[in-house]
Amino acid sequence: MLTSDPSYPAPLLDLLDPPSPLYVRGPLAFDAPRVAMVGARRSSEQGRDLTRRIAAQLAAEGVTIVSGGALGIDAAAHAGALDAGGVTWVVLPTPLDAPGPRQNRALFRQALEHGGAWLSERAEPGHKSAFRDRNRIIAALADVVVVVEARARSGTRYTADTAQALGRPLYVLPWALDDPRGEGPRAWLRRGASVMTSVEQLLEAVGVSRRSKKRSPVRSTTPLMAALARGPATAEGLASELDLRLASVMSELTRLELSGLVEERGGRFFAARGI
């Protein structure tokens, strides 16, 4: 479709260079709020688990999850939406008749089967700017953008920078000061991004009230979780027991709280939920 078509996605017209033509497969319904979740391809298991859980909780409340179909964080976001029986849009850097990466094609098919969509501005493969251009589309389609893991010079920066240029709220996950996966989030925080503290925070940002308390199960096998399985502990105690920096422990505890796996109790003790 062209920008002159009545069915052309209105949010993309906010871009200085909206994609035209835009190729679409599947329905594009703009009556539901949209959250984009993006991040590193070479992501951590913890980052993928957290992304999947957040996406599932958002999708369970009727939020459409938008991402770029890449390995790592993108794939986890799409999978989380599907876990909850929700809708997810895949913005591809490849033509629709050759969606990539190949490893995710089954995931892409599931997105279509569950009422989602594929979008691309590419008629032919191999364009040098395909990934950068794809990322601006992700940002423009979203009401809110969330970055989970990203180095400062990763391709995710094009999504984050476009979101901020368009005035889309940008949220980032906290990371320890010595963790390179937090380079990008820290840079965007300095430019006005917000720290994500809960799924409710995102739902409020898109005007949705949580209607379900159901949480999707996500496996976590980190050493910190193993330590908390033995009983409540302070952050200082965990840092000493695991021989980790306190900043790293606090960062991980924050992420585990967001995932619903850990809760803070009286006296600044942390505990695994259900223990």
C-alpha positions as CSV (number, residue, x, y, z in Angstrom):
1,M,0.0,0.0,0.0
2,L,1.0,3.6,-0.6
3,T,0.9,6.6,1.8
4,S,-2.1,7.9,-0.2
5,D,-4.1,4.8,0.4
6,P,-7.0,5.2,2.9
7,S,-5.9,2.1,4.7
8,Y,-2.3,3.2,5.2
9,P,-1.3,3.0,8.9
10,A,-1.7,6.6,10.2
11,P,1.1,6.3,12.9
12,L,3.7,5.8,10.1
13,L,2.8,9.1,8.7
14,D,4.6,10.7,11.7
15,L,7.9,9.6,10.1
16,L,9.7,12.1,7.8
17,D,10.1,9.2,5.4
18,P,7.1,6.9,5.8
19,P,7.6,3.6,3.9
20,S,5.9,3.6,0.6
21,P,5.0,1.1,-0.7
22,L,4.4,-0.8,2.5
23,Y,3.7,-4.5,2.2
24,V,1.4,-6.1,4.7
25,R,0.2,-9.7,5.3
26,G,-2.5,-10.2,7.9
27,P,-4.9,-7.7,9.6
28,L,-3.7,-4.4,11.0
29,A,-6.2,-3.4,13.7
30,F,-5.4,0.0,15.4
31,D,-8.2,-0.2,18.0
32,A,-5.8,-1.9,20.4
33,P,-2.8,-0.3,22.1
34,R,0.6,-1.3,20.8
35,V,3.8,-1.8,22.8
36,A,7.1,-2.5,20.9
37,M,9.6,-4.6,22.7
38,V,13.1,-4.7,21.3
39,G,16.7,-5.5,22.2
40,A,19.8,-7.5,21.6
41,R,20.0,-10.5,19.3
42,R,22.8,-11.9,21.4
43,S,20.7,-11.7,24.5
44,S,20.9,-13.4,27.9
45,E,18.6,-16.2,28.9
46,Q,17.4,-13.9,31.7
47,G,16.6,-11.1,29.3
48,R,14.7,-13.4,27.0
49,D,12.7,-14.9,29.9
50,L,11.8,-11.5,31.3
51,T,10.8,-10.2,27.8
52,R,8.6,-13.2,27.2
53,R,6.9,-12.8,30.6
54,I,6.3,-9.1,30.1
55,A,5.0,-9.6,26.6
56,A,2.6,-12.3,27.7
57,Q,1.2,-10.1,30.5
58,L,0.7,-7.2,28.1
59,A,-0.9,-9.4,25.5
60,A,-3.2,-10.9,28.0
61,E,-4.6,-7.4,28.6
62,G,-5.3,-6.9,24.9
63,V,-2.1,-5.1,24.0
64,T,-0.6,-5.8,20.5
65,I,3.1,-6.6,20.8
66,V,5.3,-5.2,18.0
67,S,8.9,-6.3,17.3
68,G,11.3,-7.0,14.5
69,G,11.4,-10.8,14.3
70,A,15.1,-11.1,15.0
71,L,16.7,-13.7,17.2
72,G,17.0,-12.9,20.9
73,I,14.8,-10.3,22.5
74,D,12.5,-9.8,19.4
75,A,11.7,-13.5,19.2
76,A,11.0,-13.7,22.9
77,A,8.6,-10.7,22.6
78,H,6.6,-12.4,19.8
79,A,6.6,-15.7,21.6
80,G,5.3,-14.1,24.8
81,A,2.4,-12.6,23.0
82,L,1.5,-16.0,21.5
83,D,1.8,-17.6,24.9
84,A,-1.0,-15.5,26.1
85,G,-3.1,-16.1,22.9
86,G,-2.5,-12.4,22.0
87,V,-1.7,-10.5,18.8
88,T,1.8,-9.7,17.6
89,W,3.1,-7.8,14.6
90,V,6.4,-8.7,12.9
91,V,8.2,-5.9,11.2
92,L,10.6,-7.6,8.8
93,P,13.8,-6.3,7.2
94,T,13.2,-8.8,4.4
95,P,10.5,-9.2,1.7
96,L,7.3,-10.9,2.9
97,D,7.8,-13.9,0.6
98,A,11.2,-14.6,2.2
99,P,10.8,-13.7,5.9
100,G,14.0,-13.8,7.9
101,P,15.7,-15.1,9.9
102,R,14.8,-18.6,8.7
103,Q,15.1,-19.9,12.3
104,N,12.0,-17.8,13.3
105,R,9.7,-18.7,10.4
106,A,7.6,-21.1,12.5
107,L,7.1,-18.2,15.0
108,F,6.2,-15.9,12.1
109,R,3.6,-18.3,10.9
110,Q,2.1,-18.6,14.3
111,A,1.8,-14.8,14.5
112,L,-0.4,-14.9,11.4
113,E,-2.4,-17.8,12.6
114,H,-3.3,-15.9,15.8
115,G,-4.5,-12.8,14.0
116,G,-1.2,-11.0,13.8
117,A,0.6,-9.4,10.8
118,W,3.8,-9.1,8.9
119,L,5.0,-5.7,7.6
120,S,7.9,-4.8,5.3
121,E,8.9,-2.1,3.0
122,R,11.3,-4.4,1.1
123,A,10.4,-5.9,-2.3
124,E,13.8,-7.4,-2.7
125,P,16.4,-8.7,-0.2
126,G,19.9,-7.5,0.6
127,H,19.4,-3.7,1.1
128,K,22.2,-2.4,3.3
129,S,19.9,-0.2,5.4
130,A,17.2,-2.8,5.9
131,F,17.6,-3.3,9.6
132,R,18.0,0.4,10.4
133,D,14.9,1.2,8.3
134,R,12.9,-1.6,9.8
135,N,13.6,-0.3,13.3
136,R,12.1,3.2,12.6
137,I,8.9,1.5,11.5
138,I,8.7,-0.5,14.8
139,A,9.0,2.8,16.8
140,A,6.4,4.6,14.7
141,L,3.8,1.8,15.0
142,A,4.1,1.7,18.8
143,D,2.3,3.7,21.4
144,V,5.2,2.8,23.8
145,V,8.6,1.3,23.2
146,V,10.5,-0.9,25.7
147,V,14.2,-1.7,25.4
148,V,15.3,-4.8,27.3
149,E,19.0,-5.3,26.5
150,A,21.2,-3.3,24.1
151,R,24.7,-2.2,23.8
152,A,25.3,1.5,23.0
153,R,26.0,1.0,19.3
154,S,23.6,-1.8,18.6
155,G,20.9,-1.5,16.0
156,T,18.3,-1.1,18.8
157,R,19.5,2.5,19.0
158,Y,17.6,3.3,15.8
159,T,14.4,2.2,17.4
160,A,15.0,4.1,20.6
161,D,16.2,7.2,18.9
162,T,13.2,7.2,16.6
163,A,10.8,6.7,19.5
164,Q,12.2,9.7,21.3
165,A,12.2,11.8,18.1
166,L,8.5,11.0,17.5
167,G,7.6,11.6,21.2
168,R,6.8,7.9,21.8
169,P,7.3,7.0,25.5
170,L,10.6,5.0,25.8
171,Y,11.1,2.6,28.7
172,V,14.3,0.7,29.5
173,L,15.1,-2.1,31.9
174,P,17.7,-1.4,34.6
175,W,21.1,-3.1,34.4
176,A,24.2,-3.1,36.6
177,L,26.8,-0.4,35.9
178,D,29.4,-2.9,34.8
179,D,27.1,-4.8,32.4
180,P,27.6,-3.8,28.7
181,R,24.0,-4.8,28.0
182,G,23.0,-1.7,29.9
183,E,25.1,0.7,27.8
184,G,22.2,1.6,25.5
185,P,19.5,1.9,28.3
186,R,21.8,4.1,30.3
187,A,22.4,6.4,27.3
188,W,18.7,6.7,26.6
189,L,18.0,7.4,30.3
190,R,20.3,10.4,30.0
191,R,18.1,11.6,27.1
192,G,14.8,11.3,28.9
193,A,13.8,7.6,28.8
194,S,12.1,6.1,31.8
195,V,13.0,3.1,33.9
196,M,10.4,0.3,33.6
197,T,9.3,-0.7,37.1
198,S,6.2,-2.8,36.4
199,V,3.9,-4.1,33.8
200,E,1.2,-1.9,35.3
201,Q,3.3,1.1,34.5
202,L,3.2,0.1,30.8
203,L,-0.5,-0.6,30.9
204,E,-1.1,2.8,32.4
205,A,1.0,4.4,29.7
206,V,-1.2,2.9,27.0
207,G,-4.5,3.5,28.9
208,V,-5.3,-0.1,29.9
209,S,-6.4,-1.3,33.3
210,R,-5.3,-4.8,34.2
211,R,-8.3,-7.1,34.1
212,S,-6.4,-10.4,34.9
213,K,-3.9,-11.3,37.6
214,K,-2.9,-14.4,35.8
215,R,0.9,-14.6,35.1
216,S,2.6,-16.7,32.5
217,P,5.2,-19.2,33.9
218,V,8.7,-18.4,32.9
219,R,11.6,-20.6,33.9
220,S,14.5,-19.0,35.9
221,T,17.6,-21.0,36.9
222,T,19.9,-18.1,37.9
223,P,22.3,-18.6,40.9
224,L,20.5,-15.8,42.6
225,M,17.2,-17.6,42.3
226,A,18.8,-20.8,43.6
227,A,20.1,-18.9,46.6
228,L,16.6,-17.4,47.3
229,A,15.1,-20.8,47.1
230,R,16.9,-21.6,50.3
231,G,15.1,-18.7,52.1
232,P,14.8,-14.9,52.2
233,A,18.0,-12.8,52.1
234,T,19.2,-9.2,51.9
235,A,20.9,-7.9,48.8
236,E,24.1,-7.5,50.8
237,G,23.9,-11.1,52.0
238,L,23.3,-12.4,48.4
239,A,26.2,-10.4,47.1
240,S,28.5,-11.9,49.8
241,E,27.2,-15.4,49.3
242,L,27.5,-15.4,45.5
243,D,30.7,-13.2,45.4
244,L,29.0,-10.6,43.2
245,R,29.0,-6.9,43.2
246,L,26.1,-5.3,45.1
247,A,25.1,-3.2,42.1
248,S,24.8,-6.4,40.0
249,V,22.7,-8.1,42.6
250,M,20.4,-5.1,43.0
251,S,19.9,-5.0,39.2
252,E,19.1,-8.6,38.9
253,L,16.7,-8.4,41.9
254,T,14.9,-5.6,40.1
255,R,14.4,-7.6,37.0
256,L,13.3,-10.7,38.9
257,E,10.7,-8.5,40.8
258,L,9.4,-7.3,37.4
259,S,9.1,-10.9,36.2
260,G,7.0,-11.8,39.3
261,L,9.5,-14.3,40.5
262,V,10.8,-12.3,43.5
263,E,9.2,-10.1,46.1
264,E,10.6,-7.7,48.7
265,R,9.6,-8.3,52.3
266,G,10.1,-6.4,55.5
267,G,13.6,-5.4,56.6
268,R,14.8,-5.2,52.9
269,F,14.7,-9.0,52.6
270,F,14.0,-10.5,49.3
271,A,12.3,-13.9,48.7
272,A,11.2,-16.1,45.9
273,R,7.5,-15.9,45.5
274,G,5.7,-18.8,47.0
275,I,8.5,-19.6,49.5
